[in-house]
Amino acid sequence: MTKYELEKTLRQNGFERRSGGKHDVWVKKGFPPIPVPRHKGDIPNGTLKNILKAAGLGSN
């Protein structure tokens, strides 16, 4: 999954993007802030799994 596809998924699930240093930080009430790295191409599988789990969208 690319960064842009992940951002679309987060946005569709009510998260909002806040700018950070080397990462964008996605926030939604009731969830911890979720940092998403700013790089082109696919997000590594482990990183993607952790982001989706923190957003309540992944499997346990």
C-alpha positions, 0 to 999 in steps of 0.5 A: 500500500502506498502512502497516498492509499493509506492516507485515503483510508485514514481520511475515510475513517475520520482521521485528520492529518497534522504536520510533524517533523519527518512524519505526518501525524494523523489524529482522531479523538479516542485514538493515539496520534499515528505517525505516517512516514513521508516517503514515496512508494510502498510502506513496508508491511510491518509499518503498515500493519502497525499503523492500521492496528493503531487506527483500529483498522487492522487485525490483532 
